């Protein structure tokens, strides 16, 4: 692969960052507006869990086929097609008022958004060298966090001034503006050429899933993505229920916990890359950061039990910072273990595990919250990362035996 000019390399990372921010801005619009919709239409937490699961079911389904399409079409076309689908789905939320209608819109949104993470991971692997890859992956991932930060104030401001429907119209329309920019400036780079004698077709979805290392990442995402999905979808509702936040107060304070993720992801990625430059094998450097992040997560037990809204927001911010560090190093590990030509497929398979875990978590959360409150949900989520790390340590790193020897 020919060296990439540094300015353009970072321009690509910035472009992917903006794409991720837009992705979560669309996704979070419903979460921000949910207390208002609940007040206006009388929705229950159980119905909200069904709406969330419609999104996650489509997200899971999309992962079954999106990886092969990304590897076949390239990142440029895959992003353009998926962005058009999810932006149109986002706009359509303004046309419905029943929870069933919202569930249908969320299903379409989930299908489109399922392409985003595998596309971003493949683009970073194509354009960024190994010594800067974890930081670049963290910057890309931080786009999701920035979208989460922007959603409460932006959507609240629009909804309070023009009505809740315009919240969906505003965020959905931004997708089509970005689409024009994407098609104008982004080009695929691709993998380096390989001699025909050693070229082999990439694995199918099910073949990739059957590989032990890939299955370990699937299980890790299944366990740990649940925290991201839960806080993304339920944080405004939690602040409203547990601490009495109004829609205006959610707009003022609801973005604060996500700010920590903008530090945890790049910080964990930069430290991981620094270890690599100091001579630590890449897979070992990523592993150390994963373990550190996992050890922070039991603080979820404290976050849900403090009486102060300020302390709760602060502890949830710490959890999201650690989650961002975890995710950036997890994705970087995949990019360094699996072949570039099939990375879209492997990333989609792992992502399917994450969305499936999020779907089950949120479906159960709706029932548990309706019956006994938020305590058991936070408590369970506090220990899943440690279990996921144990799985990764035992199974995934078998693809890198030398790294295991150094780490052990």
Long-range contacts (C-beta under 8 A, 24 or more apart in sequence): 1-189, 1-191, 1-192, 4-127, 4-128, 4-129, 4-189, 9-127, 9-128, 12-123, 12-127, 12-128, 12-186, 13-124, 13-127, 13-128, 13-136, 13-139, 13-140, 14-139, 15-182, 15-185, 15-186, 16-120, 16-123, 16-124, 16-139, 16-140, 16-143, 17-139, 17-140, 17-142, 17-143, 17-146, 18-143, 18-178, 19-79, 19-83, 19-116, 19-120, 19-143, 19-178, 19-182, 20-116, 20-120, 20-140, 20-141, 20-142, 20-143, 20-144, 20-146, 20-147, 21-143, 21-144, 21-146, 21-147, 21-150, 22-83, 22-143, 22-147, 22-174, 22-175, 22-178, 23-86, 23-113, 23-116, 23-143, 23-144, 23-147, 24-143, 24-144, 24-145, 24-146, 24-147, 24-148, 24-151, 24-232, 25-147, 25-150, 25-151, 25-154, 25-171, 25-174, 26-86, 26-87, 26-90, 26-109, 26-113, 26-147, 26-171, 26-172, 26-175, 27-55, 27-109, 27-113, 27-147, 27-232, 28-147, 28-148, 28-151, 28-152, 28-155, 28-232, 29-90, 29-93, 29-151, 29-155, 29-167, 29-168, 29-171, 30-93, 30-102, 30-106, 30-168, 31-151, 31-232, 31-233, 31-234, 31-235, 31-236, 31-237, 32-151, 32-152, 32-155, 32-156, 32-159, 32-167, 32-236, 32-250, 32-251, 32-254, 33-155, 33-159, 33-164, 33-167, 33-168, 34-236, 34-237, 35-236, 35-237, 35-240, 35-246, 35-247, 35-250, 36-159, 36-164, 36-247, 37-102, 37-164, 40-164, 41-97, 41-98, 41-99, 43-99, 44-370, 45-237, 45-366, 45-369, 45-370, 46-366, 46-367, 46-370, 47-99, 48-99, 48-237, 48-366, 49-362, 49-363, 49-365, 49-366, 49-367, 50-99, 50-103, 50-363, 50-366, 51-99, 51-102, 51-103, 51-106, 52-106, 52-229, 52-233, 52-359, 52-362, 52-363, 52-366, 53-359, 53-362, 53-363, 54-103, 54-104, 54-106, 54-107, 54-110, 55-106, 55-107, 55-109, 55-110, 56-110, 56-229, 56-355, 56-356, 56-358, 56-359, 56-362, 57-107, 57-110, 57-359, 58-106, 58-107, 58-108, 58-109, 58-110, 58-111, 58-114, 59-110, 59-111, 59-113, 59-114, 59-351, 59-355, 59-358, 59-359, 60-114, 60-352, 60-355, 60-356, 60-359, 61-110, 61-111, 61-114, 62-110, 62-111, 62-112, 62-113, 62-114, 62-115, 63-114, 63-118, 63-348, 63-349, 63-351, 63-352, 63-355, 64-205, 64-348, 64-352, 65-205, 66-114, 66-115, 66-118, 66-344, 66-348, 67-118, 67-205, 67-208, 67-344, 67-345, 67-346, 67-347, 67-348, 67-349, 68-202, 68-204, 68-205, 68-344, 68-345, 68-348, 69-115, 69-344, 70-115, 70-118, 70-119, 70-122, 70-344, 70-345, 70-348, 71-122, 71-202, 71-341, 71-342, 71-343, 71-344, 71-345, 74-188, 74-190, 75-119, 75-122, 75-123, 75-126, 75-186, 75-188, 76-182, 76-183, 76-186, 76-187, 76-188, 78-115, 78-119, 78-344, 79-115, 79-116, 79-119, 79-182, 79-186, 80-179, 80-182, 80-183, 81-115, 82-112, 82-113, 82-114, 82-115, 82-116, 82-119, 83-112, 83-175, 83-178, 83-179, 83-182, 84-112, 84-175, 84-176, 84-179, 85-111, 85-112, 86-111, 86-112, 86-113, 86-175, 87-112, 87-172, 87-173, 87-174, 87-175, 87-176, 87-179, 88-112, 88-172, 89-172, 90-168, 90-171, 90-172, 90-175, 91-168, 91-169, 91-172, 91-173, 92-168, 92-172, 93-168, 93-172, 94-165, 94-166, 94-168, 94-169, 94-172, 110-355, 114-348, 114-351, 114-355, 117-331, 117-347, 117-351, 118-343, 118-344, 118-347, 118-348, 118-351, 119-344, 121-331, 121-334, 121-335, 121-343, 121-344, 121-347, 122-340, 122-343, 122-344, 122-347, 124-335, 125-335, 125-340, 125-343, 126-188, 126-189, 126-190, 126-191, 126-340, 127-189, 130-276, 130-282, 130-336, 131-273, 131-276, 131-277, 132-273, 133-273, 133-332, 133-335, 133-336, 134-268, 134-269, 134-270, 134-272, 134-273, 134-276, 134-285, 134-286, 134-328, 134-329, 134-332, 135-266, 135-269, 135-270, 135-272, 135-273, 136-269, 137-269, 137-328, 137-331, 137-332, 137-335, 138-265, 138-266, 138-267, 138-268, 138-269, 138-270, 138-324, 138-325, 138-328, 139-265, 139-266, 139-269, 141-265, 141-324, 141-327, 141-328, 141-331, 142-261, 142-262, 142-265, 142-266, 142-324, 144-261, 145-258, 145-259, 145-261, 145-262, 145-265, 145-320, 145-324, 146-258, 146-262, 148-232, 148-255, 148-258, 148-261, 149-255, 149-258, 149-259, 149-262, 150-255, 151-255, 152-236, 152-250, 152-251, 152-252, 152-254, 152-255, 153-251, 153-252, 153-255, 155-251, 156-247, 156-248, 156-250, 156-251, 157-251, 159-247, 160-247, 160-248, 160-251, 191-340, 191-341, 194-341, 202-339, 202-341, 202-342, 202-345, 203-342, 203-345, 203-346, 204-345, 205-345, 205-348, 205-349, 208-342, 208-345, 208-346, 208-349, 209-349, 212-395, 212-396, 212-398, 213-337, 213-338, 213-395, 213-396, 213-398, 213-399, 214-338, 214-346, 214-349, 214-350, 215-395, 216-391, 216-392, 216-394, 216-395, 216-396, 217-330, 217-333, 217-334, 217-346, 217-349, 217-350, 217-353, 217-392, 217-396, 218-349, 218-350, 218-352, 218-353, 219-353, 219-388, 219-391, 220-330, 220-350, 220-353, 220-388, 220-389, 220-391, 220-392, 220-396, 221-330, 221-350, 221-351, 221-353, 221-354, 221-357, 222-353, 222-354, 222-356, 222-357, 223-357, 223-384, 223-385, 223-387, 223-388, 223-391, 224-323, 224-326, 224-327, 224-330, 224-354, 224-357, 224-384, 224-385, 224-388, 225-353, 225-354, 225-355, 225-357, 225-358, 226-357, 226-358, 226-360, 226-361, 226-381, 226-384, 227-297, 227-300, 227-319, 227-323, 227-381, 227-384, 227-385, 228-323, 228-327, 228-358, 229-354, 229-355, 229-357, 229-358, 229-361, 229-362, 230-358, 230-361, 230-362, 230-365, 230-377, 230-381, 231-257, 231-316, 231-319, 231-320, 233-362, 234-362, 234-365, 234-369, 234-374, 235-316, 238-374, 239-309, 239-313, 241-369, 241-374, 242-304, 242-312, 242-373, 242-374, 243-309, 243-312, 245-309, 253-309, 253-313, 256-313, 256-317, 257-313, 257-316, 257-317, 257-319, 257-320, 258-317, 258-320, 259-317, 260-317, 260-318, 260-320, 260-321, 260-324, 261-320, 261-321, 261-323, 261-324, 262-324, 263-321, 263-324, 264-293, 264-320, 264-321, 264-322, 264-323, 264-324, 264-325, 265-321, 265-324, 265-325, 265-327, 265-328, 266-328, 267-321, 267-325, 268-292, 268-293, 268-324, 268-325, 268-326, 268-328, 268-329, 269-325, 269-328, 269-329, 269-332, 272-328, 272-329, 272-332, 280-406, 281-400, 281-402, 281-403, 281-406, 281-407, 282-332, 282-336, 282-403, 283-333, 283-336, 283-337, 283-397, 283-400, 283-403, 283-407, 284-403, 284-406, 284-407, 286-329, 286-330, 286-332, 286-333, 286-336, 287-333, 287-392, 287-393, 287-397, 287-403, 287-407, 288-407, 289-325, 289-326, 289-329, 290-326, 290-329, 290-330, 290-333, 290-389, 290-392, 291-389, 292-322, 292-325, 293-322, 293-323, 293-325, 293-326, 293-329, 293-385, 294-322, 294-326, 294-385, 294-386, 294-388, 294-389, 295-386, 296-321, 296-322, 297-322, 297-323, 297-381, 297-382, 297-383, 297-384, 297-385, 297-386, 298-382, 298-383, 298-386, 299-382, 300-378, 300-379, 300-381, 300-382, 301-378, 301-379, 301-382, 303-378, 304-374, 304-375, 304-377, 304-378, 304-379, 305-375, 326-385, 330-392, 333-392, 333-396, 337-396, 337-399, 337-400, 338-399
